[in-house]
Amino acid sequence: MEGGLIEMEYTIKPDKHELEAVKGEIKEIIQKYSYSLKVENMELNLGWRRFEKDSNVISEDKTLTIIINPNKDRENLEKKVLRGLLEIEFMGKAEYEELRYNWQEIARMAYVRAREANLRDKEIEKSELENKWSDLKQELDNESEEFDENLYMNAGIIAESIGRVYREDNRIDKLPETRKSDIIKTGDKVFN
């Protein structure tokens, strides 16, 4: 110890190797789907949190924020990144700048799930949803909140079914242009 200075030991995380590995995974996912996604001028932010349960993806405007827990398996990372990219794609095509009503959230979810099913060649399971649809239909005019647990619990499966109709009719690209009446008409067709 010269001059009374004590060298402090420290580690900065993520280290270069960890960061490059995650960036490589994300690049592979984006390249895998880039042939069929219409997303331009996107910004991708990478976060690093050891206390997250799993990887998390948040999309807003043309920004995709991916939060990684390096200690957890990233098996769902591809699905989450793809869904985030599809949310950005939807908003780029939508006739509205923000999601203000629940029916707009359902249109977005339906689009994302239908496009995801096409891109991942995955069939969406059909469930008994008549009661959920009836309840949710009453809430379509409600203003969309930051996070509405009831909406996300019920609407996800319902949106998959509505998205399947658009997918089977080769009309997925029409979902960003839908109106509330289109969501109701399709929901009634599926669940009644």
Secondary structure as GFF3:
##gff-version 3
##sequence-region A 1 192
A	DSSP	alpha_helix	16	33	.	.	.	ID=ss1
A	DSSP	beta_strand	43	48	.	.	.	ID=ss2
A	DSSP	beta_strand	56	60	.	.	.	ID=ss3
A	DSSP	beta_strand	63	68	.	.	.	ID=ss4
A	DSSP	alpha_helix	77	93	.	.	.	ID=ss5
A	DSSP	alpha_helix	102	120	.	.	.	ID=ss6
A	DSSP	alpha_helix	130	137	.	.	.	ID=ss7
A	DSSP	alpha_helix	149	168	.	.	.	ID=ss8
A	DSSP	three_ten_helix	172	177	.	.	.	ID=ss9
A	DSSP	alpha_helix	180	191	.	.	.	ID=ss10
###
